[in-house]
């Protein structure tokens, strides 16, 4: 009887916790936060004003361009931000005038700016500019976008207009969270796919995560924790080792397909996205490596596009770890990025979306997998290709010197059939079966110190 009572009590507790958890998952899309509520919460505004007071290097550059009437690439965003940080209304009035006369709701970037201006400059939004902004809201709040930048900008608009269009704003916010994020994006993350086509898309996703958490106290990363844990090292290792010199500052360049010079706009939003991820969770170790990566002033964005993002998101008070202590190898779900070291003269190899590139002596080199190229070796990592990688010798690294820790060898065979079983036979060892990943990569790890022949063959199909 006593046991039954304990079981009954335990069941009540479990059911109660389940009910509480379920209740917590139900989101009330009514917006209760005060303006400014889109990105610029009171905590961030205090930090930005403190940066102004201490005349930080980022504030100096932002103030130099704004006070000098530089032609900013995002005039609504920059003027509204400058107005908030300096507590002067004139830049907000200029931002409202720009939004009313120039901005287009069909342009996701300009729609984002319009929403920020309307939210941040609400106190100055009187007269004709405010009326013109209000007349445009219907088409946005009735939309149901699916692309990251469009969704982000529509959500910003819904939050900015929540006080005047409560029901329409709630409906759009519900669509963004439940139809777009939960049913469209999360399944991609859990299938280890990348739900963005550019670093500007990634930045839009980071902004979306921020405003949903700020206004509804919900962390939408839940349910895809592994993907977000792998994202920072993938980002860091996807850059070419050598920076790109420009007139305003040096840029780190994320790997890209095609010929020609890099798109510096991608480089700007790549850095902005990393800043936003760190600001979202500064305690996660992968983000602390990101923080160490970002806090190098030679890469500080000084352009008329980049400086506002640099000033808005950078937080020198957050803890950072030196990225040189991070592994210089990333492999997951059909993507592989390897560096020979963290210095800028390092060699680099990347494989993503079915294409392979090497970077050496300041040059990008396209690697044709069908041509069975020679293996690439980067210290303890060896990259082999297709049929040419079916037989090789392990034990290529020299023995560790006295006092040094032996390092495992890693071999990656690319160009195999995706998600397929392969028999791996090593001299004097029992044959094992391993599977290639969804990108056709077979990853092998060997303890150091022994030379041996390795043979890889496609496994025979299992008889039914």
Beta strands, then each sheet from edge to edge (+ up, - down):
strand 1: 244-245
strand 2: 250-251
strand 3: 329-332
strand 4: 335-339
strand 5: 348-352
strand 6: 355-360
strand 7: 363-367
strand 8: 376-378
strand 9: 381-385
strand 10: 391-394
strand 11: 409-414
strand 12: 421-426
strand 13: 432-435
strand 14: 442-446
strand 15: 452-458
sheet 1: 1+ 2-
sheet 2: 3+ 4- 5+ 6- 7+
sheet 3: 8+ 9- 11- 14+
sheet 4: 10+ 15- 12+ 13-
end
